[in-house]
Amino acid sequence: MSESRPAPGAQTLARGLRALELVAHAPDGAAIQEIAAELDVHRSIASRILSTLAEARLVVRGGDGRYRTGAGLAALGAGIHSTLRAAAEPAMRDLAVELNATVSLLVTEGPEAVALAVIEPPSSGYVLSFRTGSRHPLERGSAGLALLAAGPARAGEPEAVTAVREQGYASTFGEVEPGAYGVAVPLEPSDGIPTACLNLITYRPEIAESAPPLLVDAAKRVAAALA
């Protein structure tokens, strides 16, 4: 019996998706030859794949000849992010009220943690806040640790990430905002949804100490809403 092989159309689709993934993860963009080498195809084939992706506005070719993600990909991502926000925001609002602290939803974007949604408590007093779209390196802060822990274990990963995976939450002090406590819980992986976490920031140590079980329960609610 002959060995089963993917149909030409399926193989082309797989290559296109892989090329898009390679471009999305290249901080300085990707050249045609680099894509060809990764796909193990001739340069002309890689060029056709990238041209097709460019026609769909999923990638764009810069003046330096390198390809970077385009507006079409951002539009697709916006739909996914809307689904995640809709599932998370009710639980986030409840947390913000119960703990009287700012709660945020962060996702992984390359090597950074990015705030997708921020909910402040409905209080007239002073609260610690930051803007939607704020970002910081994954290696810093409770949210970064939680996002790293949401992925598979890696050889040589920081001990702090392993600890988060074991205890179910991350807790840091002053790593992103001076003098502030951060507590974060990774969200359970869900098909089609980016790696994400719920994060709380506060200047009050007693709130940070009481937050982990409430964040864990909130993360379960979000997972149920996404199921």
Disulfide bonds with the S-S distance in Angstrom:
none
